[in-house]
């Protein structure tokens, strides 16, 4: 499994300044932004669940989007 980091940052002068452990030069990152909203915060349990979900995806334990949508249609 590849290592996954979750970090919080702030855009300062057009650059993202990350709190905590720095990322290595050239490391690939994904940025989520919620414009004009309160900061996105997670509890330690939610963070654990997010990391486990990412680990499941890394292992190929995925749900097909068409299957998920069909299941949601059935429940409504």
PQR file with spaces between the fields and no chain letter, atoms N, CA, C, O and H, PARSE charges and radii, in Angstrom:
ATOM       1  N    UNK     1       0.850   -1.177    0.000 -0.4000 1.5000
ATOM       2  CA   UNK     1       0.000    0.000    0.000 -0.0000 2.0000
ATOM       3  C    UNK     1       0.885    1.227    0.000  0.5500 1.7000
ATOM       4  O    UNK     1       1.908    1.252    0.685 -0.5500 1.4000
ATOM       5  N    UNK     2       0.511    2.244   -0.756 -0.4000 1.5000
ATOM       6  CA   UNK     2       1.271    3.478   -0.752 -0.0000 2.0000
ATOM       7  C    UNK     2       0.899    4.298    0.477  0.5500 1.7000
ATOM       8  O    UNK     2      -0.210    4.196    1.001 -0.5500 1.4000
ATOM       9  H    UNK     2      -0.319    2.223   -1.313  0.4000 1.0000
ATOM      10  N    UNK     3       1.853    5.113    0.924 -0.4000 1.5000
ATOM      11  CA   UNK     3       1.593    5.972    2.072 -0.0000 2.0000
ATOM      12  C    UNK     3       0.637    7.084    1.677  0.5500 1.7000
ATOM      13  O    UNK     3       0.724    7.622    0.572 -0.5500 1.4000
ATOM      14  H    UNK     3       2.754    5.195    0.498  0.4000 1.0000
ATOM      15  N    UNK     4      -0.265    7.426    2.567 -0.4000 1.5000
ATOM      16  CA   UNK     4      -1.223    8.500    2.343 -0.0000 2.0000
ATOM      17  C    UNK     4      -1.084    9.496    3.473  0.5500 1.7000
ATOM      18  O    UNK     4      -1.005    9.112    4.639 -0.5500 1.4000
ATOM      19  H    UNK     4      -0.336    6.989    3.464  0.4000 1.0000
ATOM      20  N    UNK     5      -1.052   10.785    3.131 -0.4000 1.5000
ATOM      21  CA   UNK     5      -0.987   11.844    4.131 -0.0000 2.0000
ATOM      22  C    UNK     5      -2.223   12.715    3.980  0.5500 1.7000
ATOM      23  O    UNK     5      -2.689   12.952    2.865 -0.5500 1.4000
ATOM      24  H    UNK     5      -1.116   11.098    2.183  0.4000 1.0000
ATOM      25  N    UNK     6      -2.747   13.185    5.085 -0.4000 1.5000
ATOM      26  CA   UNK     6      -3.807   14.179    5.072 -0.0000 2.0000
ATOM      27  C    UNK     6      -3.242   15.401    5.767  0.5500 1.7000
ATOM      28  O    UNK     6      -2.744   15.311    6.889 -0.5500 1.4000
ATOM      29  H    UNK     6      -2.369   12.992    5.990  0.4000 1.0000
ATOM      30  N    UNK     7      -3.320   16.541    5.104 -0.4000 1.5000
ATOM      31  CA   UNK     7      -2.757   17.762    5.661 -0.0000 2.0000
ATOM      32  C    UNK     7      -3.727   18.914    5.458  0.5500 1.7000
ATOM      33  O    UNK     7      -4.569   18.888    4.560 -0.5500 1.4000
ATOM      34  H    UNK     7      -3.725   16.614    4.193  0.4000 1.0000
ATOM      35  N    UNK     8      -3.595   19.911    6.296 -0.4000 1.5000
ATOM      36  CA   UNK     8      -4.393   21.130    6.182 -0.0000 2.0000
ATOM      37  C    UNK     8      -3.461   22.258    5.775  0.5500 1.7000
ATOM      38  O    UNK     8      -2.320   22.329    6.230 -0.5500 1.4000
ATOM      39  H    UNK     8      -2.911   19.932    7.025  0.4000 1.0000
ATOM      40  N    UNK     9      -3.946   23.122    4.933 -0.4000 1.5000
ATOM      41  CA   UNK     9      -3.113   24.238    4.491 -0.0000 2.0000
ATOM      42  C    UNK     9      -3.942   25.467    4.204  0.5500 1.7000
ATOM      43  O    UNK     9      -5.171   25.451    4.264 -0.5500 1.4000
ATOM      44  H    UNK     9      -4.874   23.065    4.563  0.4000 1.0000
ATOM      45  N    UNK    10      -3.230   26.532    3.889 -0.4000 1.5000
ATOM      46  CA   UNK    10      -3.848   27.811    3.580 -0.0000 2.0000
ATOM      47  C    UNK    10      -3.158   28.385    2.342  0.5500 1.7000
ATOM      48  O    UNK    10      -1.940   28.274    2.202 -0.5500 1.4000
ATOM      49  H    UNK    10      -2.231   26.545    3.840  0.4000 1.0000
ATOM      50  N    UNK    11      -3.924   28.989    1.457 -0.4000 1.5000
ATOM      51  CA   UNK    11      -3.321   29.650    0.306 -0.0000 2.0000
ATOM      52  C    UNK    11      -2.806   31.006    0.767  0.5500 1.7000
ATOM      53  O    UNK    11      -3.559   31.831    1.283 -0.5500 1.4000
ATOM      54  H    UNK    11      -4.913   29.079    1.570  0.4000 1.0000
ATOM      55  N    UNK    12      -1.517   31.220    0.572 -0.4000 1.5000
ATOM      56  CA   UNK    12      -0.857   32.470    0.952 -0.0000 2.0000
ATOM      57  C    UNK    12      -0.047   32.960   -0.237  0.5500 1.7000
ATOM      58  O    UNK    12       0.878   32.281   -0.685 -0.5500 1.4000
ATOM      59  H    UNK    12      -0.905   30.550    0.152  0.4000 1.0000
ATOM      60  N    UNK    13      -0.387   34.126   -0.746 -0.4000 1.5000
ATOM      61  CA   UNK    13       0.293   34.699   -1.917 -0.0000 2.0000
ATOM      62  C    UNK    13       0.304   33.719   -3.092  0.5500 1.7000
ATOM      63  O    UNK    13       1.293   33.617   -3.818 -0.5500 1.4000
ATOM      64  H    UNK    13      -1.137   34.678   -0.383  0.4000 1.0000
ATOM      65  N    UNK    14      -0.802   33.003   -3.268 -0.4000 1.5000
ATOM      66  CA   UNK    14      -0.950   32.103   -4.403 -0.0000 2.0000
ATOM      67  C    UNK    14      -0.336   30.726   -4.231  0.5500 1.7000
ATOM      68  O    UNK    14      -0.453   29.887   -5.124 -0.5500 1.4000
ATOM      69  H    UNK    14      -1.605   33.086   -2.679  0.4000 1.0000
ATOM      70  N    UNK    15       0.314   30.475   -3.109 -0.4000 1.5000
ATOM      71  CA   UNK    15       0.919   29.155   -2.860 -0.0000 2.0000
ATOM      72  C    UNK    15       0.210   28.494   -1.682  0.5500 1.7000
ATOM      73  O    UNK    15      -0.263   29.176   -0.773 -0.5500 1.4000
ATOM      74  H    UNK    15       0.410   31.157   -2.384  0.4000 1.0000
ATOM      75  N    UNK    16       0.138   27.182   -1.701 -0.4000 1.5000
ATOM      76  CA   UNK    16      -0.486   26.449   -0.601 -0.0000 2.0000
ATOM      77  C    UNK    16       0.574   26.189    0.462  0.5500 1.7000
ATOM      78  O    UNK    16       1.581   25.527    0.209 -0.5500 1.4000
ATOM      79  H    UNK    16       0.522   26.627   -2.439  0.4000 1.0000
ATOM      80  N    UNK    17       0.329   26.723    1.659 -0.4000 1.5000
ATOM      81  CA   UNK    17       1.223   26.522    2.792 -0.0000 2.0000
ATOM      82  C    UNK    17       0.584   25.454    3.670  0.5500 1.7000
ATOM      83  O    UNK    17      -0.506   25.653    4.206 -0.5500 1.4000
ATOM      84  H    UNK    17      -0.489   27.260    1.865  0.4000 1.0000
ATOM      85  N    UNK    18       1.269   24.316    3.815 -0.4000 1.5000
ATOM      86  CA   UNK    18       0.724   23.163    4.518 -0.0000 2.0000
ATOM      87  C    UNK    18       1.210   23.141    5.955  0.5500 1.7000
ATOM      88  O    UNK    18       2.388   23.365    6.235 -0.5500 1.4000
ATOM      89  H    UNK    18       2.154   24.154    3.379  0.4000 1.0000
ATOM      90  N    UNK    19       0.272   22.865    6.866 -0.4000 1.5000
ATOM      91  CA   UNK    19       0.614   22.724    8.274 -0.0000 2.0000
ATOM      92  C    UNK    19       1.203   21.336    8.508  0.5500 1.7000
ATOM      93  O    UNK    19       0.845   20.388    7.809 -0.5500 1.4000
ATOM      94  H    UNK    19      -0.684   22.684    6.638  0.4000 1.0000
ATOM      95  N    UNK    20       2.086   21.208    9.467 -0.4000 1.5000
ATOM      96  CA   UNK    20       2.616   19.893    9.849 -0.0000 2.0000
ATOM      97  C    UNK    20       3.747   19.431    8.972  0.5500 1.7000
ATOM      98  O    UNK    20       4.517   20.235    8.448 -0.5500 1.4000
ATOM      99  H    UNK    20       2.377   21.977   10.035  0.4000 1.0000
ATOM     100  N    UNK    21       3.843   18.100    8.815 -0.4000 1.5000
ATOM     101  CA   UNK    21       4.946   17.472    8.089 -0.0000 2.0000
ATOM     102  C    UNK    21       4.980   17.941    6.633  0.5500 1.7000
ATOM     103  O    UNK    21       3.959   17.883    5.947 -0.5500 1.4000
ATOM     104  H    UNK    21       3.218   17.447    9.241  0.4000 1.0000
ATOM     105  N    UNK    22       6.129   18.400    6.155 -0.4000 1.5000
ATOM     106  CA   UNK    22       6.207   18.873    4.760 -0.0000 2.0000
ATOM     107  C    UNK    22       6.166   17.713    3.772  0.5500 1.7000
ATOM     108  O    UNK    22       6.456   16.567    4.117 -0.5500 1.4000
ATOM     109  H    UNK    22       6.958   18.447    6.712  0.4000 1.0000
ATOM     110  N    UNK    23       5.806   18.032    2.562 -0.4000 1.5000
ATOM     111  CA   UNK    23       5.802   17.053    1.486 -0.0000 2.0000
ATOM     112  C    UNK    23       7.156   17.086    0.792  0.5500 1.7000
ATOM     113  O    UNK    23       7.828   18.117    0.777 -0.5500 1.4000
ATOM     114  H    UNK    23       5.570   18.963    2.282  0.4000 1.0000
ATOM     115  N    UNK    24       7.549   15.962    0.222 -0.4000 1.5000
ATOM     116  CA   UNK    24       8.817   15.880   -0.499 -0.0000 2.0000
ATOM     117  C    UNK    24       8.695   16.566   -1.848  0.5500 1.7000
ATOM     118  O    UNK    24       7.610   16.615   -2.428 -0.5500 1.4000
ATOM     119  H    UNK    24       7.003   15.125    0.234  0.4000 1.0000
ATOM     120  N    UNK    25       9.798   17.092   -2.347 -0.4000 1.5000
ATOM     121  CA   UNK    25       9.831   17.721   -3.668 -0.0000 2.0000
ATOM     122  C    UNK    25       9.370   16.709   -4.701  0.5500 1.7000
ATOM     123  O    UNK    25       9.868   15.584   -4.738 -0.5500 1.4000
ATOM     124  H    UNK    25      10.679   17.052   -1.876  0.4000 1.0000
ATOM     125  N    UNK    26       8.412   17.105   -5.547 -0.4000 1.5000
ATOM     126  CA   UNK    26       7.909   16.243   -6.606 -0.0000 2.0000
ATOM     127  C    UNK    26       6.811   15.280   -6.184  0.5500 1.7000
ATOM     128  O    UNK    26       6.284   14.533   -7.009 -0.5500 1.4000
ATOM     129  H    UNK    26       8.008   18.019   -5.518  0.4000 1.0000
ATOM     130  N    UNK    27       6.466   15.294   -4.902 -0.4000 1.5000
ATOM     131  CA   UNK    27       5.419   14.397   -4.413 -0.0000 2.0000
ATOM     132  C    UNK    27       4.081   14.807   -5.019  0.5500 1.7000
ATOM     133  O    UNK    27       3.764   15.995   -5.080 -0.5500 1.4000
ATOM     134  H    UNK    27       6.895   15.900   -4.232  0.4000 1.0000
ATOM     135  N    UNK    28       3.294   13.828   -5.468 -0.4000 1.5000
ATOM     136  CA   UNK    28       1.978   14.107   -6.053 -0.0000 2.0000
ATOM     137  C    UNK    28       0.976   14.364   -4.925  0.5500 1.7000
ATOM     138  O    UNK    28       0.969   13.654   -3.920 -0.5500 1.4000
ATOM     139  H    UNK    28       3.551   12.863   -5.419  0.4000 1.0000
ATOM     140  N    UNK    29       0.134   15.383   -5.101 -0.4000 1.5000
ATOM     141  CA   UNK    29      -0.874   15.726   -4.109 -0.0000 2.0000
ATOM     142  C    UNK    29      -2.206   15.986   -4.800  0.5500 1.7000
ATOM     143  O    UNK    29      -2.253   16.288   -5.992 -0.5500 1.4000
ATOM     144  H    UNK    29       0.140   15.960   -5.918  0.4000 1.0000
ATOM     145  N    UNK    30      -3.282   15.865   -4.037 -0.4000 1.5000
ATOM     146  CA   UNK    30      -4.617   16.226   -4.487 -0.0000 2.0000
ATOM     147  C    UNK    30      -5.116   17.307   -3.540  0.5500 1.7000
ATOM     148  O    UNK    30      -4.975   17.188   -2.323 -0.5500 1.4000
ATOM     149  H    UNK    30      -3.244   15.619   -3.068  0.4000 1.0000
ATOM     150  N    UNK    31      -5.695   18.352   -4.096 -0.4000 1.5000
ATOM     151  CA   UNK    31      -6.164   19.465   -3.281 -0.0000 2.0000
ATOM     152  C    UNK    31      -7.674   19.568   -3.415  0.5500 1.7000
ATOM     153  O    UNK    31      -8.202   19.599   -4.527 -0.5500 1.4000
ATOM     154  H    UNK    31      -5.810   18.448   -5.084  0.4000 1.0000
ATOM     155  N    UNK    32      -8.371   19.622   -2.283 -0.4000 1.5000
ATOM     156  CA   UNK    32      -9.811   19.864   -2.252 -0.0000 2.0000
ATOM     157  C    UNK    32     -10.029   21.252   -1.686  0.5500 1.7000
ATOM     158  O    UNK    32      -9.424   21.614   -0.677 -0.5500 1.4000
ATOM     159  H    UNK    32      -7.942   19.598   -1.380  0.4000 1.0000
ATOM     160  N    UNK    33     -10.876   22.022   -2.316 -0.4000 1.5000
ATOM     161  CA   UNK    33     -11.131   23.372   -1.833 -0.0000 2.0000
ATOM     162  C    UNK    33     -12.629   23.630   -1.792  0.5500 1.7000
ATOM     163  O    UNK    33     -13.361   23.310   -2.729 -0.5500 1.4000
ATOM     164  H    UNK    33     -11.368   21.727   -3.136  0.4000 1.0000
ATOM     165  N    UNK    34     -13.057   24.206   -0.705 -0.4000 1.5000
ATOM     166  CA   UNK    34     -14.456   24.573   -0.543 -0.0000 2.0000
ATOM     167  C    UNK    34     -14.525   26.083   -0.443  0.5500 1.7000
ATOM     168  O    UNK    34     -14.423   26.644    0.647 -0.5500 1.4000
ATOM     169  H    UNK    34     -12.462   24.466    0.056  0.4000 1.0000
ATOM     170  N    UNK    35     -14.698   26.739   -1.575 -0.4000 1.5000
ATOM     171  CA   UNK    35     -14.709   28.191   -1.631 -0.0000 2.0000
ATOM     172  C    UNK    35     -15.849   28.758   -0.803  0.5500 1.7000
ATOM     173  O    UNK    35     -16.963   28.236   -0.812 -0.5500 1.4000
ATOM     174  H    UNK    35     -14.781   26.283   -2.462  0.4000 1.0000
ATOM     175  N    UNK    36     -15.554   29.826   -0.093 -0.4000 1.5000
ATOM     176  CA   UNK    36     -16.551   30.572    0.674 -0.0000 2.0000
ATOM     177  C    UNK    36     -17.297   29.715    1.691  0.5500 1.7000
ATOM     178  O    UNK    36     -18.472   29.965    1.960 -0.5500 1.4000
ATOM     179  H    UNK    36     -14.648   30.250   -0.086  0.4000 1.0000
ATOM     180  N    UNK    37     -16.648   28.728    2.249 -0.4000 1.5000
ATOM     181  CA   UNK    37     -17.267   27.896    3.280 -0.0000 2.0000
ATOM     182  C    UNK    37     -16.339   27.802    4.479  0.5500 1.7000
ATOM     183  O    UNK    37     -15.177   28.206    4.432 -0.5500 1.4000
ATOM     184  H    UNK    37     -15.693   28.525    2.030  0.4000 1.0000
ATOM     185  N    UNK    38     -16.874   27.272    5.525 -0.4000 1.5000
ATOM     186  CA   UNK    38     -16.079   27.034    6.726 -0.0000 2.0000
ATOM     187  C    UNK    38     -15.012   25.988    6.421  0.5500 1.7000
ATOM     188  O    UNK    38     -15.184   25.184    5.506 -0.5500 1.4000
ATOM     189  H    UNK    38     -17.818   26.944    5.563  0.4000 1.0000
ATOM     190  N    UNK    39     -13.922   25.986    7.168 -0.4000 1.5000
ATOM     191  CA   UNK    39     -12.885   24.963    6.947 -0.0000 2.0000
ATOM     192  C    UNK    39     -13.448   23.564    7.114  0.5500 1.7000
ATOM     193  O    UNK    39     -14.369   23.332    7.898 -0.5500 1.4000
ATOM     194  H    UNK    39     -13.782   26.639    7.912  0.4000 1.0000
ATOM     195  N    UNK    40     -12.881   22.650    6.369 -0.4000 1.5000
ATOM     196  CA   UNK    40     -13.273   21.246    6.429 -0.0000 2.0000
ATOM     197  C    UNK    40     -12.469   20.576    7.537  0.5500 1.7000
ATOM     198  O    UNK    40     -11.244   20.495    7.458 -0.5500 1.4000
ATOM     199  H    UNK    40     -12.133   22.839    5.733  0.4000 1.0000
ATOM     200  N    UNK    41     -13.147   20.106    8.550 -0.4000 1.5000
ATOM     201  CA   UNK    41     -12.477   19.485    9.691 -0.0000 2.0000
ATOM     202  C    UNK    41     -13.019   18.071    9.876  0.5500 1.7000
ATOM     203  O    UNK    41     -14.200   17.809    9.651 -0.5500 1.4000
ATOM     204  H    UNK    41     -14.142   20.172    8.614  0.4000 1.0000
ATOM     205  N    UNK    42     -12.141   17.173   10.285 -0.4000 1.5000
ATOM     206  CA   UNK    42     -12.562   15.804   10.567 -0.0000 2.0000
ATOM     207  C    UNK    42     -12.066   15.404   11.948  0.5500 1.7000
ATOM     208  O    UNK    42     -11.028   15.873   12.416 -0.5500 1.4000
ATOM     209  H    UNK    42     -11.181   17.386   10.467  0.4000 1.0000
ATOM     210  N    UNK    43     -12.816   14.545   12.576 -0.4000 1.5000
ATOM     211  CA   UNK    43     -12.422   14.014   13.875 -0.0000 2.0000
ATOM     212  C    UNK    43     -11.342   12.953   13.667  0.5500 1.7000
ATOM     213  O    UNK    43     -11.138   12.502   12.540 -0.5500 1.4000
ATOM     214  H    UNK    43     -13.659   14.164   12.196  0.4000 1.0000
ATOM     215  N    UNK    44     -10.654   12.549   14.721 -0.4000 1.5000
ATOM     216  CA   UNK    44      -9.679   11.458   14.575 -0.0000 2.0000
ATOM     217  C    UNK    44     -10.316   10.186   14.000  0.5500 1.7000
ATOM     218  O    UNK    44      -9.686    9.493   13.201 -0.5500 1.4000
ATOM     219  H    UNK    44     -10.820   12.915   15.637  0.4000 1.0000
ATOM     220  N    UNK    45     -11.545    9.873   14.393 -0.4000 1.5000
ATOM     221  CA   UNK    45     -12.228    8.691   13.868 -0.0000 2.0000
ATOM     222  C    UNK    45     -12.544    8.857   12.383  0.5500 1.7000
ATOM     223  O    UNK    45     -12.372    7.918   11.606 -0.5500 1.4000
ATOM     224  H    UNK    45     -12.057   10.435   15.042  0.4000 1.0000
ATOM     225  N    UNK    46     -13.004   10.043   11.983 -0.4000 1.5000
ATOM     226  CA   UNK    46     -13.284   10.289   10.562 -0.0000 2.0000
ATOM     227  C    UNK    46     -12.001   10.207    9.744  0.5500 1.7000
ATOM     228  O    UNK    46     -12.003    9.675    8.634 -0.5500 1.4000
ATOM     229  H    UNK    46     -13.144   10.806   12.614  0.4000 1.0000
ATOM     230  N    UNK    47     -10.903   10.733   10.288 -0.4000 1.5000
ATOM     231  CA   UNK    47      -9.613   10.654    9.600 -0.0000 2.0000
ATOM     232  C    UNK    47      -9.200    9.194    9.426  0.5500 1.7000
ATOM     233  O    UNK    47      -8.717    8.812    8.361 -0.5500 1.4000
ATOM     234  H    UNK    47     -10.900   11.165   11.190  0.4000 1.0000
ATOM     235  N    UNK    48      -9.387    8.372   10.467 -0.4000 1.5000
ATOM     236  CA   UNK    48      -9.057    6.951   10.383 -0.0000 2.0000
ATOM     237  C    UNK    48      -9.889    6.289    9.287  0.5500 1.7000
ATOM     238  O    UNK    48      -9.374    5.485    8.510 -0.5500 1.4000
ATOM     239  H    UNK    48      -9.780    8.682   11.332  0.4000 1.0000
ATOM     240  N    UNK    49     -11.178    6.629    9.227 -0.4000 1.5000
ATOM     241  CA   UNK    49     -12.062    6.045    8.224 -0.0000 2.0000
ATOM     242  C    UNK    49     -11.654    6.472    6.809  0.5500 1.7000
ATOM     243  O    UNK    49     -11.677    5.660    5.884 -0.5500 1.4000
ATOM     244  H    UNK    49     -11.597    7.282    9.858  0.4000 1.0000
ATOM     245  N    UNK    50     -11.283    7.737    6.646 -0.4000 1.5000
ATOM     246  CA   UNK    50     -10.823    8.211    5.340 -0.0000 2.0000
ATOM     247  C    UNK    50      -9.562    7.479    4.899  0.5500 1.7000
ATOM     248  O    UNK    50      -9.456    7.050    3.750 -0.5500 1.4000
ATOM     249  H    UNK    50     -11.264    8.396    7.398  0.4000 1.0000
ATOM     250  N    UNK    51      -8.606    7.339    5.815 -0.4000 1.5000
ATOM     251  CA   UNK    51      -7.364    6.644    5.486 -0.0000 2.0000
ATOM     252  C    UNK    51      -7.626    5.177    5.146  0.5500 1.7000
ATOM     253  O    UNK    51      -7.002    4.637    4.232 -0.5500 1.4000
ATOM     254  H    UNK    51      -8.691    7.688    6.748  0.4000 1.0000
ATOM     255  N    UNK    52      -8.534    4.529    5.866 -0.4000 1.5000
ATOM     256  CA   UNK    52      -8.879    3.145    5.564 -0.0000 2.0000
ATOM     257  C    UNK    52      -9.555    3.041    4.201  0.5500 1.7000
ATOM     258  O    UNK    52      -9.303    2.097    3.452 -0.5500 1.4000
ATOM     259  H    UNK    52      -9.040    4.967    6.609  0.4000 1.0000
ATOM     260  N    UNK    53     -10.405    4.000    3.879 -0.4000 1.5000
ATOM     261  CA   UNK    53     -11.062    3.999    2.563 -0.0000 2.0000
ATOM     262  C    UNK    53     -10.036    4.151    1.442  0.5500 1.7000
ATOM     263  O    UNK    53     -10.139    3.490    0.408 -0.5500 1.4000
ATOM     264  H    UNK    53     -10.609    4.767    4.488  0.4000 1.0000
ATOM     265  N    UNK    54      -9.052    5.016    1.646 -0.4000 1.5000
ATOM     266  CA   UNK    54      -7.987    5.175    0.650 -0.0000 2.0000
ATOM     267  C    UNK    54      -7.181    3.885    0.518  0.5500 1.7000
ATOM     268  O    UNK    54      -6.801    3.496   -0.586 -0.5500 1.4000
ATOM     269  H    UNK    54      -8.969    5.553    2.486  0.4000 1.0000
ATOM     270  N    UNK    55      -6.924    3.228    1.642 -0.4000 1.5000
ATOM     271  CA   UNK    55      -6.188    1.956    1.608 -0.0000 2.0000
ATOM     272  C    UNK    55      -6.985    0.899    0.842  0.5500 1.7000
ATOM     273  O    UNK    55      -6.409    0.121    0.082 -0.5500 1.4000
ATOM     274  H    UNK    55      -7.233    3.544    2.539  0.4000 1.0000
ATOM     275  N    UNK    56      -8.308    0.867    1.039 -0.4000 1.5000
ATOM     276  CA   UNK    56      -9.150   -0.078    0.309 -0.0000 2.0000
ATOM     277  C    UNK    56      -9.063    0.192   -1.190  0.5500 1.7000
ATOM     278  O    UNK    56      -8.963   -0.742   -1.986 -0.5500 1.4000
ATOM     279  H    UNK    56      -8.775    1.499    1.656  0.4000 1.0000
ATOM     280  N    UNK    57      -9.100    1.453   -1.573 -0.4000 1.5000
ATOM     281  CA   UNK    57      -8.992    1.798   -2.992 -0.0000 2.0000
ATOM     282  C    UNK    57      -7.639    1.371   -3.543  0.5500 1.7000
ATOM     283  O    UNK    57      -7.560    0.857   -4.659 -0.5500 1.4000
ATOM     284  H    UNK    57      -9.180    2.211   -0.927  0.4000 1.0000
ATOM     285  N    UNK    58      -6.570    1.577   -2.769 -0.4000 1.5000
ATOM     286  CA   UNK    58      -5.241    1.150   -3.200 -0.0000 2.0000
ATOM     287  C    UNK    58      -5.181   -0.362   -3.416  0.5500 1.7000
ATOM     288  O    UNK    58      -4.451   -0.839   -4.285 -0.5500 1.4000
ATOM     289  H    UNK    58      -6.634    1.995   -1.863  0.4000 1.0000
ATOM     290  N    UNK    59      -5.949   -1.112   -2.627 -0.4000 1.5000
ATOM     291  CA   UNK    59      -5.980   -2.574   -2.756 -0.0000 2.0000
ATOM     292  C    UNK    59      -6.921   -3.025   -3.877  0.5500 1.7000
ATOM     293  O    UNK    59      -7.029   -4.218   -4.159 -0.5500 1.4000
ATOM     294  H    UNK    59      -6.542   -0.725   -1.922  0.4000 1.0000
ATOM     295  N    UNK    60      -7.598   -2.071   -4.511 -0.4000 1.5000
ATOM     296  CA   UNK    60      -8.519   -2.412   -5.588 -0.0000 2.0000
ATOM     297  C    UNK    60      -9.899   -2.796   -5.111  0.5500 1.7000
ATOM     298  O    UNK    60     -10.703   -3.314   -5.886 -0.5500 1.4000
ATOM     299  H    UNK    60      -7.510   -1.102   -4.282  0.4000 1.0000
ATOM     300  N    UNK    61     -10.188   -2.547   -3.838 -0.4000 1.5000
ATOM     301  CA   UNK    61     -11.507   -2.861   -3.276 -0.0000 2.0000
ATOM     302  C    UNK    61     -12.442   -1.689   -3.569  0.5500 1.7000
ATOM     303  O    UNK    61     -12.684   -0.836   -2.716 -0.5500 1.4000
ATOM     304  H    UNK    61      -9.535   -2.126   -3.208  0.4000 1.0000
ATOM     305  N    UNK    62     -12.957   -1.671   -4.787 -0.4000 1.5000
ATOM     306  CA   UNK    62     -13.757   -0.544   -5.254 -0.0000 2.0000
ATOM     307  C    UNK    62     -15.187   -0.974   -5.543  0.5500 1.7000
ATOM     308  O    UNK    62     -15.469   -2.159   -5.722 -0.5500 1.4000
ATOM     309  H    UNK    62     -12.761   -2.364   -5.480  0.4000 1.0000
ATOM     310  N    UNK    63     -16.077   -0.002   -5.584 -0.4000 1.5000
ATOM     311  CA   UNK    63     -17.465   -0.230   -5.982 -0.0000 2.0000
ATOM     312  C    UNK    63     -17.648    0.445   -7.330  0.5500 1.7000
ATOM     313  O    UNK    63     -17.326    1.621   -7.499 -0.5500 1.4000
ATOM     314  H    UNK    63     -15.847    0.960   -5.439  0.4000 1.0000
ATOM     315  N    UNK    64     -18.168   -0.311   -8.286 -0.4000 1.5000
ATOM     316  CA   UNK    64     -18.430    0.235   -9.612 -0.0000 2.0000
ATOM     317  C    UNK    64     -19.506    1.325   -9.506  0.5500 1.7000
ATOM     318  O    UNK    64     -20.530    1.118   -8.855 -0.5500 1.4000
ATOM     319  H    UNK    64     -18.429   -1.267   -8.149  0.4000 1.0000
ATOM     320  N    UNK    65     -19.283    2.466  -10.133 -0.4000 1.5000
ATOM     321  CA   UNK    65     -20.217    3.596  -10.039 -0.0000 2.0000
ATOM     322  C    UNK    65     -21.601    3.225  -10.549  0.5500 1.7000
ATOM     323  O    UNK    65     -22.600    3.620   -9.949 -0.5500 1.4000
ATOM     324  H    UNK    65     -18.452    2.633  -10.662  0.4000 1.0000
ATOM     325  N    UNK    66     -21.683    2.472  -11.646 -0.4000 1.5000
ATOM     326  CA   UNK    66     -22.995    2.074  -12.185 -0.0000 2.0000
ATOM     327  C    UNK    66     -23.753    1.195  -11.194  0.5500 1.7000
ATOM     328  O    UNK    66     -24.965    1.328  -11.031 -0.5500 1.4000
ATOM     329  H    UNK    66     -20.871    2.151  -12.134  0.4000 1.0000
ATOM     330  N    UNK    67     -23.012    0.282  -10.524 -0.4000 1.5000
ATOM     331  CA   UNK    67     -23.645   -0.576   -9.519 -0.0000 2.0000
ATOM     332  C    UNK    67     -24.159    0.243   -8.342  0.5500 1.7000
ATOM     333  O    UNK    67     -25.259    0.010   -7.842 -0.5500 1.4000
ATOM     334  H    UNK    67     -22.026    0.174  -10.656  0.4000 1.0000
ATOM     335  N    UNK    68     -23.353    1.200   -7.908 -0.4000 1.5000
ATOM     336  CA   UNK    68     -23.749    2.052   -6.785 -0.0000 2.0000
ATOM     337  C    UNK    68     -24.986    2.871   -7.127  0.5500 1.7000
ATOM     338  O    UNK    68     -25.915    2.958   -6.324 -0.5500 1.4000
ATOM     339  H    UNK    68     -22.459    1.389   -8.315  0.4000 1.0000
ATOM     340  N    UNK    69     -25.004    3.471   -8.312 -0.4000 1.5000
ATOM     341  CA   UNK    69     -26.162    4.270   -8.724 -0.0000 2.0000
ATOM     342  C    UNK    69     -27.414    3.408   -8.844  0.5500 1.7000
ATOM     343  O    UNK    69     -28.504    3.834   -8.463 -0.5500 1.4000
ATOM     344  H    UNK    69     -24.249    3.400   -8.964  0.4000 1.0000
ATOM     345  N    UNK    70     -27.257    2.200   -9.371 -0.4000 1.5000
ATOM     346  CA   UNK    70     -28.415    1.295   -9.475 -0.0000 2.0000
ATOM     347  C    UNK    70     -28.923    0.927   -8.087  0.5500 1.7000
ATOM     348  O    UNK    70     -30.133    0.860   -7.869 -0.5500 1.4000
ATOM     349  H    UNK    70     -26.371    1.854   -9.680  0.4000 1.0000
ATOM     350  N    UNK    71     -28.013    0.687   -7.146 -0.4000 1.5000
ATOM     351  CA   UNK    71     -28.427    0.353   -5.783 -0.0000 2.0000
ATOM     352  C    UNK    71     -29.139    1.534   -5.121  0.5500 1.7000
ATOM     353  O    UNK    71     -30.122    1.350   -4.404 -0.5500 1.4000
ATOM     354  H    UNK    71     -27.030    0.740   -7.322  0.4000 1.0000
ATOM     355  N    UNK    72     -28.641    2.739   -5.365 -0.4000 1.5000
ATOM     356  CA   UNK    72     -29.291    3.927   -4.803 -0.0000 2.0000
ATOM     357  C    UNK    72     -30.682    4.123   -5.389  0.5500 1.7000
ATOM     358  O    UNK    72     -31.604    4.515   -4.674 -0.5500 1.4000
ATOM     359  H    UNK    72     -27.842    2.889   -5.948  0.4000 1.0000
ATOM     360  N    UNK    73     -30.845    3.858   -6.681 -0.4000 1.5000
ATOM     361  CA   UNK    73     -32.160    3.950   -7.321 -0.0000 2.0000
ATOM     362  C    UNK    73     -33.142    2.974   -6.704  0.5500 1.7000
ATOM     363  O    UNK    73     -34.317    3.295   -6.524 -0.5500 1.4000
ATOM     364  H    UNK    73     -30.096    3.540   -7.263  0.4000 1.0000
ATOM     365  N    UNK    74     -32.662    1.785   -6.381 -0.4000 1.5000
ATOM     366  CA   UNK    74     -33.515    0.752   -5.796 -0.0000 2.0000
ATOM     367  C    UNK    74     -33.999    1.148   -4.396  0.5500 1.7000
ATOM     368  O    UNK    74     -35.098    0.764   -3.995 -0.5500 1.4000
ATOM     369  H    UNK    74     -31.708    1.525   -6.527  0.4000 1.0000
ATOM     370  N    UNK    75     -33.206    1.898   -3.665 -0.4000 1.5000
ATOM     371  CA   UNK    75     -33.576    2.267   -2.291 -0.0000 2.0000
ATOM     372  C    UNK    75     -34.463    3.509   -2.241  0.5500 1.7000
ATOM     373  O    UNK    75     -35.007    3.828   -1.184 -0.5500 1.4000
ATOM     374  H    UNK    75     -32.314    2.210   -3.991  0.4000 1.0000
ATOM     375  N    UNK    76     -34.616    4.204   -3.341 -0.4000 1.5000
ATOM     376  CA   UNK    76     -35.460    5.421   -3.337 -0.0000 2.0000
ATOM     377  C    UNK    76     -36.808    5.156   -3.885  0.5500 1.7000
ATOM     378  O    UNK    76     -37.636    6.064   -3.953 -0.5500 1.4000
ATOM     379  H    UNK    76     -34.174    3.945   -4.199  0.4000 1.0000
